[in-house]
């Protein structure tokens, strides 16, 4: 339960920062996060650790 709350908080914090960025920079940041996730694990969305929440609450893997 604690881990899920921390992960949720982290996702929301990242989403808030992404929402404050211009769209072109937001896309580049999301792409960089994706590259980081792919280097860390086989499939970035498998366990949810590297799933990004886009502004407005939409998920992006």
C-alpha positions as CSV (number, residue, x, y, z in Angstrom):
1,X,0.0,0.0,0.0
2,X,2.8,2.5,0.9
3,X,4.7,1.7,-2.2
4,X,1.6,2.2,-4.4
5,X,1.0,5.6,-2.7
6,X,4.6,6.7,-3.3
7,X,4.5,5.6,-6.9
8,X,1.2,7.5,-7.4
9,X,2.7,10.6,-5.8
10,X,5.8,10.4,-8.0
11,X,3.7,10.0,-11.2
12,X,1.5,13.0,-10.3
13,X,4.6,15.1,-9.5
14,X,6.1,14.2,-12.9
15,X,2.8,14.9,-14.6
16,X,2.7,18.3,-13.0
17,X,6.1,19.2,-14.3
18,X,5.3,17.8,-17.8
19,X,2.1,20.0,-17.8
20,X,4.2,23.1,-17.1
21,X,6.5,22.4,-20.1
22,X,5.9,23.5,-23.7
23,X,4.5,20.7,-25.8
24,X,7.7,20.2,-27.8
25,X,9.8,19.9,-24.7
26,X,7.2,17.7,-23.1
27,X,7.4,15.2,-26.0
28,X,11.2,15.2,-25.8
29,X,11.1,14.6,-22.0
30,X,8.7,11.7,-22.4
31,X,10.9,10.2,-25.1
32,X,13.9,10.5,-22.8
33,X,12.0,8.9,-20.0
34,X,11.0,6.1,-22.3
35,X,14.6,5.5,-23.4
36,X,15.7,5.4,-19.7
37,X,13.0,2.9,-18.9
38,X,13.9,0.7,-21.9
39,X,17.5,0.6,-20.8
40,X,16.4,-0.3,-17.2
41,X,14.0,-3.1,-18.0
42,X,12.8,-5.2,-21.0
43,X,9.4,-3.6,-21.2
44,X,8.8,-0.2,-19.6
45,X,5.1,-0.9,-18.9
46,X,5.4,-4.4,-17.5
47,X,5.4,-3.6,-13.8
48,X,4.4,0.1,-13.9
49,X,7.6,1.5,-12.5
50,X,8.3,3.5,-15.6
51,X,4.7,4.4,-16.7
52,X,4.3,8.2,-17.1
53,X,1.0,10.0,-16.4
54,X,0.4,12.6,-19.0
55,X,-1.2,15.9,-18.1
56,X,-4.9,15.4,-17.6
57,X,-4.4,11.9,-16.1
58,X,-3.8,10.0,-19.3
59,X,-1.2,7.2,-19.0
60,X,1.7,6.9,-21.3
61,X,4.1,4.0,-21.3
